[in-house]
Amino acid sequence: MNSATIKKRNIAILGSTGSIGTQALEVIKANPDFFEVELLTANTNADLLIQQALEFKPNAVVIADKNQYSKVKEALNNEFIKVFAGIESISQAVEMEEIDIVLTAMVGYSGLKPTISAINAGKTIALANKETLVVAGDLITKLAKEKAVNIYPVDSEHSAIFQCLAGEFHNPIEKIYLTASGGPFRGKKRDDLLEVTKQHALKHPNWVMGAKITIDSASLMNKGLEVIEAKWLFNLKPEQIDVIVHPQSIVHSIVQFCDGSMKAQMGLPDMKLPIQYALAYPNRIFADFPRFNFLNYPQLTFEKPDVETFRNLGFAYEALKVGGNMACIINAANEVAVDAFLHDKIKFLAMSDLIETCMQKMTFIQKPSYDDYVKTDEATRILAQSLLS
């Protein structure tokens, strides 16, 4: 793809210091004729945000942690870069007129409000923050339709489905298969997991990701969240979404059409590919990523997920079936549980117990408003924290 054939796109990266954000900047750096950085935001990592801002010269940066505003402002004092602070500033900054695409790579629930602001401003969304659709998929998809805003998935599995659907959007989907590596504990039973530590759980066999998503992968919660995300992205029913464990992580996902034909998107596990696809869509631009060789993988294997040991995947399907604010409850409880596990306050299997208790005790709302989602998230976190003490 020649750079003369597509207009250079101005990119806002929400969560630029995280795993997706840093890889997105690698993609942008490798493609200066196609992309330019307009906005960078970070939660607390001021040092890396400053480093990124000095290299990429965005129009503006936002540090969510207001205590670090002076540090960032002073470091960028001699640059033509606007500096803002606070979570509210992120929601305001995404409305900047110059921005073409907003890559939402913030961790967890925090990505919801800025994504809503970006959609209201008519910005194309490259969605790496699956929790936005998990928590408020109905609200987000309706708003995107109302504002004629496209949402391009960045998760490798959803990007794979999206790529398989290119040229097929008029054809009905019979089923999709989201693949899962199985994480570091694939094949383990409950007794094997009683004393596993965060160090064990953070050793993902195939992907390099942030701590939260790596723990979610180990517990299969990440796959559960992806099931919910897929429902909203592709307008599917729960029975149309299947999960298969594929340890090699070469087949990223599969679409089965109404005639029984199947399409799979394949490649070596590298998040830069789906990031680049979302930022450049509908164009494919050259990348020097390593190429897959079939001879290096003489066997590609597939198996059923173990939902008895890894119960979080079942919780996600239950949330899909009951609807309402249940997925919001699950997401909030899981964020508290993962944080507690990472701080050695809870054991690995107890994370699922905590989530299940919150599902049982929280008030269910069949047709939640935005304010209901906010209150559900807050109340669930309070409940989950109380269960830890």
C-alpha positions as a printed Julia matrix, in Angstrom:
389×3 Matrix{Float64}:
   0.0     0.0    0.0
   1.5     3.33  -1.11
   1.28    6.2    1.39
   0.01    8.45  -1.4
  -3.18    6.39  -1.63
  -4.34    7.0    1.95
  -4.49   10.16   4.04
  -2.18   10.25   7.06
  -4.19    9.52  10.19
  -3.84   11.34  13.49
  -3.94    8.87  16.36
  -4.89    9.3   20.01
  -3.61    6.52  22.27
  -5.43    6.18  25.57
  -3.08    4.17  27.77
   0.11    4.78  25.79
   2.42    3.44  28.51
   0.77    0.0   28.7
   1.5    -3.08  26.61
  -0.9    -2.22  23.75
   0.0     1.46  23.84
   3.75    0.89  23.58
   3.28   -1.61  20.74
   0.98    0.85  18.94
   3.74    3.44  19.11
   6.12    0.9   17.55
   3.64    0.49  14.68
   3.36    4.27  14.27
   7.14    4.72  14.4
   7.55    2.12  11.65
   4.93    3.87   9.49
   5.54    7.64   9.66
   3.94    8.18   6.24
   0.65    6.7    7.44
   0.26    7.71  11.09
   0.98   10.63  13.4
   0.53   10.81  17.18
  -1.94   13.48  18.24
  -2.64   12.57  21.87
  -1.02   10.33  24.49
  -2.51    9.52  27.9
  -1.2     7.55  30.87
  -2.5     6.65  34.29
   0.52    6.93  36.62
   3.65    6.21  34.54
   4.77    9.81  34.12
   8.37    8.94  33.23
   7.45    6.83  30.23
   4.77    9.32  29.13
   7.39   12.07  29.13
   9.79    9.89  27.14
   7.07    9.08  24.59
   6.03   12.71  24.3
   9.61   13.85  23.64
   9.98   11.24  20.9
   6.6    11.49  19.15
   5.78   15.2   19.73
   1.99   14.86  20.15
  -0.28   17.87  20.27
  -1.24   17.01  23.87
  -0.64   14.55  26.7
  -2.76   13.71  29.74
  -1.51   12.19  32.99
  -4.48   10.82  34.93
  -2.62   11.07  38.24
  -2.96   14.77  39.1
  -0.08   14.52  41.58
   2.31   14.07  38.65
   1.07   17.01  36.57
   3.91   19.33  37.62
   6.52   16.7   36.78
   5.14   16.16  33.27
   4.52   19.87  32.67
   8.05   20.81  33.68
   9.65   18.06  31.58
   7.76   19.21  28.48
   8.04   22.93  29.17
  10.23   23.62  26.13
   8.04   21.61  23.76
   4.9    22.7   21.9
   2.89   20.06  23.77
  -0.19   20.8   25.85
  -0.21   19.02  29.23
  -3.38   18.12  31.12
  -4.11   16.04  34.22
  -6.98   14.01  35.65
  -9.27   11.3   34.32
 -11.83   13.92  33.22
  -9.22   15.55  31.0
  -8.84   12.31  29.04
 -12.55   12.36  28.17
 -12.22   15.99  27.06
  -8.98   15.56  25.12
 -10.36   12.8   22.86
 -12.75   15.38  21.41
  -9.88   17.35  19.83
 -10.76   18.18  16.25
  -7.47   16.94  14.78
  -7.9    13.35  16.03
  -8.98   10.77  13.43
  -8.73    7.51  15.41
  -8.87    6.88  19.15
  -7.05    3.73  20.25
  -8.58    2.83  23.6
  -5.94    0.82  25.44
  -6.72    1.81  29.02
  -7.02   -1.03  31.52
 -10.47   -2.16  32.6
 -13.53   -0.07  33.44
 -11.56    3.2   33.25
 -11.85    3.1   29.45
 -15.65    3.4   29.38
 -16.18    7.14  29.82
 -13.41    8.3   27.43
 -14.71    5.88  24.78
 -18.21    7.34  25.13
 -16.75   10.85  24.76
 -14.81    9.81  21.65
 -17.91    8.27  20.06
 -19.95   11.39  20.85
 -17.23   13.4   19.11
 -17.55   11.19  16.02
 -14.1     9.61  16.3
 -13.31    6.2   14.82
 -12.56    3.77  17.65
  -9.8     1.17  17.62
 -10.93   -0.87  20.61
  -8.35   -2.63  22.74
 -10.29   -2.02  25.95
 -12.71   -4.97  25.84
 -14.18   -4.03  29.22
 -15.96   -1.09  27.59
 -18.2    -3.47  25.66
 -18.35   -5.98  28.5
 -19.68   -3.38  30.94
 -21.98   -1.41  28.63
 -22.13   -3.15  25.26
 -25.76   -2.27  24.62
 -25.18    1.41  25.35
 -21.92    1.62  23.37
 -23.21   -0.14  20.23
 -26.4     1.94  20.14
 -24.42    5.16  20.57
 -21.92    4.18  17.85
 -24.8     3.45  15.46
 -26.49    6.74  16.31
 -23.26    8.7   15.73
 -22.27    6.65  12.63
 -18.96    5.73  14.33
 -16.99    2.63  13.36
 -15.5     0.42  16.09
 -12.54   -1.65  14.88
 -11.44   -4.45  17.23
  -7.81   -4.69  18.34
  -8.01   -7.88  20.44
  -6.28  -10.53  18.33
  -9.32  -12.85  18.36
 -11.84  -10.17  17.42
  -9.49   -8.72  14.83
  -9.3   -12.24  13.37
 -13.1   -12.45  13.16
 -13.21   -8.96  11.64
 -10.61   -9.93   9.03
 -12.49  -13.13   8.19
 -15.64  -11.07   7.62
 -14.02   -8.72   5.11
 -16.15   -9.04   1.98
 -18.63  -11.21   3.89
 -20.56   -8.63   5.92
 -23.74   -9.37   3.94
 -23.5   -13.1    4.68
 -25.02  -14.51   7.88
 -22.68  -15.96  10.49
 -23.61  -19.4   11.75
 -20.98  -19.52  14.49
 -17.64  -18.07  15.52
 -14.83  -19.86  17.33
 -12.64  -17.78  19.61
  -9.34  -19.52  20.2
  -7.56  -19.52  23.57
  -4.0   -20.56  24.31
  -5.17  -22.08  27.6
  -2.71  -19.9   29.49
   0.08  -21.13  31.78
  -2.2   -23.57  33.63
  -3.68  -25.46  30.69
  -4.32  -29.08  31.67
  -4.11  -28.36  35.39
  -6.92  -29.38  37.76
  -8.17  -27.59  40.87
  -5.82  -29.42  43.22
  -2.88  -28.34  41.06
  -3.88  -24.69  41.4
  -4.39  -24.42  45.15
  -1.02  -22.79  45.81
  -0.04  -21.19  42.48
   1.48  -17.71  42.8
   1.27  -14.59  40.71
   4.76  -15.38  39.38
   3.4   -18.65  37.94
   0.28  -16.95  36.54
   2.22  -14.11  34.88
   4.24  -16.52  32.69
   2.05  -16.61  29.59
   3.27  -19.22  27.09
   2.7   -17.22  23.87
   1.8   -13.57  24.36
   3.52  -10.59  26.0
   0.79   -8.61  27.76
   0.12   -6.43  30.79
  -0.28   -7.97  34.25
  -4.07   -7.69  34.46
  -4.82   -9.32  31.1
  -2.17  -12.02  31.74
  -3.88  -13.04  35.0
  -7.24  -12.95  33.18
  -5.77  -15.27  30.56
  -4.56  -17.68  33.25
  -8.06  -17.83  34.81
  -9.85  -17.89  31.4
 -11.66  -14.7   32.43
 -10.04  -12.97  29.47
 -11.73  -15.44  27.16
 -15.0   -14.91  29.0
 -14.73  -11.16  28.52
 -13.94  -11.76  24.84
 -17.09  -13.87  24.47
 -19.15  -10.94  25.77
 -17.24   -8.48  23.57
 -17.84  -10.65  20.5
 -21.59  -10.66  21.14
 -21.69   -6.87  20.86
 -19.12   -6.41  18.1
 -20.71   -8.93  15.74
 -24.34   -8.94  16.96
 -24.34  -12.61  17.98
 -26.32  -14.82  20.33
 -24.5   -16.78  23.08
 -25.01  -20.07  21.25
 -23.23  -18.64  18.19
 -19.99  -18.1   20.14
 -17.76  -21.06  20.93
 -14.35  -21.2   22.6
 -11.67  -23.7   21.68
  -8.25  -24.08  23.28
  -5.46  -23.87  20.72
  -2.09  -24.0   22.54
   0.02  -22.86  19.57
  -1.86  -19.53  19.16
  -1.51  -19.63  15.36
  -5.2   -19.75  14.43
  -6.47  -16.57  16.03
 -10.17  -17.26  15.47
 -12.61  -18.78  12.98
 -15.89  -17.8   11.35
 -18.35  -20.46  10.22
 -20.93  -19.33   7.66
 -24.45  -20.58   6.99
 -23.26  -22.93   4.24
 -20.82  -24.66   6.62
 -17.76  -23.03   5.1
 -15.16  -21.74   7.59
 -12.58  -18.96   7.43
  -9.66  -18.69   9.84
  -7.16  -15.88  10.32
  -3.69  -17.2   11.09
  -0.26  -15.87  11.95
   2.42  -15.78  14.61
   1.25  -14.3   17.93
   2.11  -10.6   17.67
  -0.26   -7.85  18.86
   1.28   -5.33  16.49
  -0.51   -6.97  13.56
  -4.1    -6.42  14.81
  -3.11   -2.94  16.05
  -1.83   -2.01  12.59
  -4.86   -3.57  10.88
  -7.25   -1.48  13.0
  -5.33    1.78  12.5
  -4.97    1.32   8.72
  -8.35   -0.31   7.95
  -9.55   -0.95   5.25
  -6.0    -0.91   3.91
  -3.26   -3.42   4.59
   0.18   -1.84   4.77
   3.5    -3.61   4.63
   5.01   -4.82   7.89
   8.27   -6.64   8.54
   6.74   -8.81  11.27
   8.12  -12.39  11.32
   6.28  -14.68   8.89
   4.59  -17.94   9.86
   6.07  -21.13   8.39
   3.86  -24.23   8.38
   6.93  -26.47   8.53
   7.82  -25.02  11.93
   4.39  -26.05  13.23
   3.71  -29.58  11.93
   0.86  -29.94  14.45
  -1.88  -27.47  15.28
  -4.06  -28.87  18.06
  -7.46  -27.96  19.48
  -9.32  -29.0   22.64
 -12.3   -28.08  24.8
 -11.78  -25.57  27.63
 -12.01  -26.95  31.15
 -14.88  -24.88  32.57
 -15.03  -26.92  35.78
 -11.54  -25.87  36.82
 -11.67  -22.44  35.16
 -15.15  -21.3   36.11
 -14.86  -17.71  34.91
 -15.64  -18.66  31.32
 -18.97  -20.12  32.47
 -19.73  -16.92  34.41
 -19.33  -14.91  31.21
 -21.82  -17.09  29.32
 -24.24  -16.77  32.24
 -23.88  -12.97  32.1
 -24.66  -13.04  28.39
 -27.79  -15.07  28.93
 -29.25  -12.95  31.74
 -28.1    -9.63  30.23
 -28.71   -6.39  32.11
 -25.9    -5.27  34.39
 -24.58   -8.77  35.14
 -21.51   -8.41  32.92
 -20.77   -5.1   34.66
 -20.92   -6.91  38.01
 -18.58   -9.65  36.79
 -16.09   -7.15  35.37
 -15.92   -5.04  38.54
 -15.6    -8.08  40.81
 -12.9    -9.5   38.57
 -10.88   -6.27  38.56
 -10.9    -6.26  42.37
 -10.05   -9.98  42.49
  -7.12   -9.69  40.07
  -5.69   -6.69  41.9
  -5.98   -8.61  45.18
  -4.25  -11.63  43.65
  -1.44   -9.46  42.3
  -0.98   -8.05  45.82
  -1.01  -11.51  47.46
  -4.33  -10.88  49.25
  -6.24  -13.76  47.65
  -5.42  -17.15  46.15
  -5.84  -17.99  42.49
  -8.98  -20.16  42.75
 -10.56  -17.78  45.27
 -10.85  -15.14  42.53
 -13.69  -17.13  40.97
 -15.36  -17.56  44.37
 -15.29  -13.8   44.89
 -16.82  -13.14  41.47
 -19.56  -15.72  42.0
 -20.51  -14.24  45.38
 -20.8   -10.77  43.84
 -23.01  -12.17  41.06
 -25.32  -13.63  43.71
 -25.43  -10.64  46.05
 -25.49   -7.61  43.77
 -28.78   -6.02  42.67
 -29.67   -7.1   39.15
 -30.99   -4.44  36.74
 -32.53   -5.71  33.5
 -32.33   -2.45  31.51
 -29.55   -0.32  33.01
 -28.82    3.29  32.1
 -25.32    4.77  32.05
 -25.79    5.91  35.65
 -26.86    2.38  36.58
 -23.61    1.01  35.15
 -21.6     3.57  37.12
 -23.44    2.74  40.36
 -23.22   -1.03  39.71
 -19.48   -0.81  39.16
 -18.97    1.23  42.33
 -21.23   -0.94  44.5
 -19.7    -4.17  43.23
 -16.19   -2.95  44.04
 -17.28   -2.02  47.56
 -18.86   -5.45  48.03
 -15.85   -7.28  46.6
 -13.46   -5.34  48.83
 -15.57   -6.14  51.88
 -15.43   -9.85  50.98
 -11.62   -9.67  51.0
 -11.42   -8.36  54.56
